[in-house]
């Protein structure tokens, strides 16, 4: 299996990047092929421009940077998004990447007679949000359901892809380094097992 790990954080020494590297290493150790896309380091432009609008209207081809991202995803069986939680969702950089890359004609398509075709059914997507708050707060305020609605259903399933797992890293600012290290090691091994088609006993999609 081939995996693409997409990480969105400006600091390469952040916990978010550590999670992305640990996940990539675990997949590689399990025998998988993995590529990391560091959107900040690669200076991906998340702005939806006139060129993107022309593509959406069917008046132009995909811009070169969008086409390159689509080709990168096309090489993968599993897409793993690692990002810090901003306002109950993802950072603007990652959202802009989705806005520009997951477009009509590639991720989905309206065909004749207004029929709708989902085009990413071959892809499995894993979400790893890194959050400062605790799980009880997320449950109490409905954040889990917000992620299910906005990202799992509104993006992943809308395009026909499968939600493989959603695993939160909670209390990222307050847990001890040792506790975080153990948690990251466990979640990275869980993701690697899922990519390899092996379910780890006792794991849950939300944790």
N, C-alpha and C positions, 0 to 999 in steps of 0.2 A: 504494500500500500504506500501511496505517496501522500504527504501532508504538506500544507502551506500554513505556517504560523504567522499571523499578522499581528504586529504589536504597535500600539499607539501610545507613546509617552516620550516627551522631549529629553528625559534624563536617562542615559544608558545604564546608570547605576541604580535606578529605581527598582522597587519590588516588582513592579509590572514587568520590567525587562528580565529580572531574575526568574520570574515565573515562565516567561516565554522561552528563555534559554534552557531551563530545567525541563520543560515539556519537550522541547526539541531534542535534547540529549536523551531523554527517556525513550522517545520514539526511535531515535537512531540506535540506541542500545538494544531495542526490541527487534531490530532488523529492518525497520522502515526507512524510506527515503523521505527526507524533510528539508524544506527550504524556509528561511525566515525572511519576512518582508517587514523592515523597520521603516514605517511611513515617515517618521520625523527625520531620520538620518538620510533617507532617500529624497527628502524635500518634495514629497508628493503634494500637489496643489489641490486642495479639497474644494475650491471654488467652482460652482456650477456656472460656466461662462456661456457666451453666445454660441461657441462651438458645440458645447454639450446640448444646448437647446436645439440647435440645427440637427444634431443627431437624433434627438428625441422626436422631432417633427419629421424625420425621414428625409431630410434635405441634404445630409452630409454623412460622410463616413465617421467612424469613431476617431477622436484625437489619438495621437500616437501613444500618449501615456496611458490612456484608458485601455487601448488595445493591448498594450503590454501587460497590464494588470489582469485583463480577461484571459490572456494566454497563460499567464502564471496560474490562475485558478483552474483553467482547463487541464493543466498537467496534474492536478491534485485530485485525490479521492476524498480527502478530509481537509476542511478549512477550519482553522483554530484561531479565534479572535481573542486576544488578550488585551485588556484595557482597564483603566481606572474608572470608577463610577463618577460621573459628573451629572448632577441634577437628575438622578434616577435613570440615567441613560449612559450613553457613550460620549467620548470627547468629540468635538467638532471635526477634528482631523479624520477620525475613523468614520463618522457619519458622512462626511463629504466624500470619502473614498467609496462608500456604499452608494451614495447619491449618483456619483459619476460612473461607477463601474457596473452596477447592477441595473442595467438599462434595458429598455424594450428592444427586442431583436436578439438579445443575448441571454438575459435572465428570464424573460417572459415575452410573450407576443400576443397581440390582438390580431386574429386572423379574420378571414372573410366571414361576414355574418355576425360580427362582434363576438366570435368565439375566443376564449382565452386559453392560451397554452403556457403551462409552466415548463421551463426549459432546463432547470438545474436539478432534476430528479436523481441524477447520478451522484450528487454531492452530499456529504454529511458534514454538518457544521457543529462545532463545539464552541461554547462561550465560556470565557474565564474572566469575570469582572472582579476587580480588586477594590474593596470597599473599606472605608474607615469605620463605618457603623457596625453594630452587632446584628446577629441573625434575628433576635427577638424584636428589635426595632424595625427591621425590614418586614417581618411578618405582620407586626402591628399596624404599620403604615401602608401596607399593600404594595411594597416595592417589588416583591416577587411576581405578583400578578401584572404589574406594569411592564416588567421585562418580558414576561410571557406574551403580553399583548403587543408591545411596541416592536420587539426584536424577533422573538421566536415565531409568532404568528404573522406579524406585519411585514417582516422581511424574509426570513428563512423559508417558512412554509409557503408564503405567497409565491415564491419563485420555484416551489416544488422540491426544494432541498429537505433533507431530514435533520431534525435537531438531535444530534448524537448525545449531548450532555450540556448542562449548564452548571458550573461549579464556582461558587463564590469564595473568595478569600476575604473573610471578615476581620474587623478590628486590626487593619493593617498598620495603624499608627500606634497601637497600644499593646499588642501582644509582644511577648519576649521574642528575641531573635531566634532562640532555640525552638520555641513553639511554632513560629512562622516557617522555619526551615523544615521542620518535620511535616507540617501541613503541605508545603509546596512539594516536598518529595513524594508524599502520598498522592496528591492530586495529579502530579505529572505521570506517575506510574499508572494511575487509573486511566488517564487519557490515552497513554501508550497502549494499555490493554484493550481499550475500546477500539482504537485504530487497528489493532491486530485482530479484532474480532473476538476478543476474550473479555467476558464480563468479570470484573473483580467482585468477589463476595463482599456484601455489606456496604456497597457504594450506592449513593443516591444521586439523582440528577441535580437536586438542590441541596447544598450543604453549607 
